[in-house]
Amino acid sequence: MNLDNTTAAVVTGGSSGLGEATARALAAKGVKVAIFDLQAEKGEKVAADIGGIFCEVNVTSDESVDAGFAKARAAHGQERVLVCCAGTANAVKTASRSKEDGSIKHFPLAAFDWLIQINLIGTFRCIAKSAVGMLALAPLEQGERGVIVNTASVAARDGQMGQAAYSASKAGVVGMTLPVARDLMNEGIRVNTILPGIFDTPLLAAAPEKVRAALAASVPFPKRLGHPDEFAQLVETMITNGYFNGESVRLDGAIRMAPR
């Protein structure tokens, strides 16, 4: 699939971090980009910068996602590219003992469900609704109708302490990649997933320099945080390489996360 002004794309979580880098990279190729996010001020600014459109979307809501796709398609036409970067994290042990009073508690189940709703079900919701639209498109020269790229995490493979919910949500994204690719194979829609390691996103930008340095030093090579544009570069490859399908690929400088 070519990346040019004949192609429309939707990037969820496109207001910042990996999603923003992806939105900017696709727009630089001429792609008509719609950003789905809850950060309206940031999203409007990025959309204005790249000549795209912002859609305030909550990926946990059918109605919100439907409205976002309707707005994006009214402006740009049916998307052939969906990049799912919307997500969040929390860190709570499965069961723990308070250092203050010795009381014992377990991971709040509502917090576990909340993360699964955003990272896993929210991703699948966007995939399913985008794929329905892609099925209505005429196939391109080699029979291709669309490409979907998801964002998981290295935590899907080696989650750390406190990451039970986060790892489960991201492992779910990895686990559904091949089945979804198989579901859509006869319709010419490819599906891949990226498992990023430690990237220099706004979340880490707020961390103390000592913490950032320690995280960078933990990467085997190169000993630095990942650049969001490196993530965007892999997204581009997954879109343009027509034989790339059903894969979940780590992008992490060979890091394997320690227990904590």
N, C-alpha and C positions, 0 to 999 in steps of 0.2 A: 504494500500500500504506500502510495506517495503521500508526503506531507507537504501540502500546498494549499492555495486558497480554494480548492475544490472540496476540501475536507473540513468537516465540523467535528469538534471534540468537546466532551464534557470532562472537567477535572473536579472531583469532589475533594474538599479540603484544600482548595486552590488559593486561599487567602494568605497562606504563610507556609514556611518550611518547604518540605519536599513537593507539596502540591503547587505552591507558588512557582518554584523553580521549573516544574514541569509545564505549567501553564505558559510561563514566559518562553521556554524553549520551543514549545509547539507554535506559539504565536510568531516567533522569530522566523519560522519556516513558512509563514503565511496562513497557517491553520486558523479557522474561526473558532475561538475558544469561549466556552461558557464555564464560569466558576460556580460551583455549589459550595456554600459554606454558611455558617452562622455568624461569622465575624463580618458584619455588613460594612463597617467603615473601611477595614483593610481590604475586603473583597472588592468594593467599589473602586478603590484606588488602583489595585492591581488590574482590574478590568479596564479602567480608563487608560492605564499605561500601555496595555497590550492591544487596545482596540477591540476588546472582547465585551462580554456581558456578564453581570453578576446576578446570581439567583440566590436569594436567602433560603436555604434548604436545611431542614433537620432530617438526617438520614434515618431516624427512627420512626418517621411518620410517613405512611403511604400518601396521604394528601399533600404533604409538603414536597415529597419527591416527585409526585405526579405534576404538581404545579411548576416545579423547577424544570422538568423536561419540557413541559408545554411552552414555557417562556423561552427556553433555549432554542427549541425547534422553530418557534415562530420567528425568531431573529436570524437563525443560521441554517435552518433546515435540519433534517434528521442527522444525528451524529453517527459517524462511522467509527469513532474512537471514544472509549470510556476509560478514564484512569481514576481508580479509586484510591484516594489518599486520606480521606476523612477518617479520623480515629483519635483515641485518647488512651490514657493509662491510669492505673492506680497501683498502689503497693501496700498490701496487707497480708500478714501471715495467715495461713489456714486456721491455725489455733495458736494462741500465745498467752503468756503470763505477764501481767503488768509488773514493771520494775518498781513502781511506786507502792502498790498495796498487795501485790501477789494475786490479784483477781485474774480469773481465766475467762477468755472470750474467744469466739471464732470469727472468721471472716464474715462481715455482714452480707447476707445473701442478696439483699437488694443492690448492694454495690457490685457484686459479681454479675447479677442479671443486667445491670445498667451497662457494664462494659461489653458484655456479649451483645446486647441490643445495638450498640453503636458500631463496634469493630467488626463483628461477624454478620449479624442479621442485617445491619445497615448496609454493609458491602453487598450482600446477596440481593437485598432489595433493589439497589441501584443496578446491579448486573442484570437481574431478571427484567426490569422495566426497560432498560436500554436495549437488551437483546430483542425484546418484542418489537421495538421500533426498527432495529437493524434488519429484522426478517422481512420488512416491507420494502427494503431497498433493492434495486437491481444489482446483481453481482457485477464486480469489476472484471477486468480481463481474465484473471486467473480464478474466477469464481468466488472471490472474497467479498464479503459484505461488511465485515467490521472486525475490530480488534478491541479486546478488553485487557487492561493491565491492572492488577490488584497490588496492594501494599500489605505485606505481613510484617515480620520482624525476625531477627535471629532468635528472639525469645521463643519463637515457635519450636525451635530445636533445643535450645539450652537456656531455658528460663531461669532467672535467679530467685532468691528468696523473696517472698512477697508478691511474686508475679503469677500466681496460679490463674487468676482471672485473665490477665493480659496475655499470658502464654496460651491459655485455652482459646481465647478469641482469635489470636493470630495463627495458631495451629489449625483452627477451623478453616481459616481462609486458605491455608496451604492445602488442607485436606480436600477442599471442594474444587480446587483448580482443575485437576484432571477430569473428574466427573462432569464438570460444567463444560469443559472443552469437548468432551465426548458427546454431551447433550447437543451441542451446537455445531458439531463437525459437518453434518450434512447440509448446514445452512451457510457454510463459509465464514464462520465467526471463530476467530482464534482467541484463546484465553491463557494468560500467563500471570505469574506473581513474582514480585521482588521481595526478598527478605533483607532489608537494610540493617546494617550494624549501627555503630555509634556515629551519628551525623550531626553536623553543626547547624542545628535548627534553633528557632527562638527559645525553645525550652532549655537548651544547654547554654544559650547565650547569657541567660540570667544566673548561671551557676558561677561560684567563685573560681578564680583563675587556677587555683591549686587543684580543684576538682576537675576542671577541664584538662589540665596538664596530665593528671593521673589517668584520666580516661584515654587521652591520646597515647600515652605511653603503654597502655595495655594492648594496643593494636599491634600485631606482629609486624606488618609492613603494608603500606607506609605508616610510620608512627605519628598519626595525626587523626583528627576527626574527619569523617567523610564530608565532601562538599555536596550540597544539594544538587548542583548542576551535574555531578557524576551520576546521581540517581536519575535525573532527567535524561541523561545520555543513554542509559540502559533502557529507559522507557521508549525512547526513539528507536533503538535497535529492535526491541520486541515488536514495535509497530511495523517497521519497514522490512524486516527479514521475514518473508512469507513462510519459512519453514520452522519458525519459532512458535511452538504451540504446546500447551499442556505442561509447561515447565514452571518450577518454583526455584528461583536462583538467588543464592546469597550474594550480597554486595557488602563486604564487611572487612576487607584487609586481612582475611584469614583469622579473625578473632573467634575464640570459643569462650563464651562467658563463664566466669567462675561462679560458684554458688552465691557469692554476695559481692 
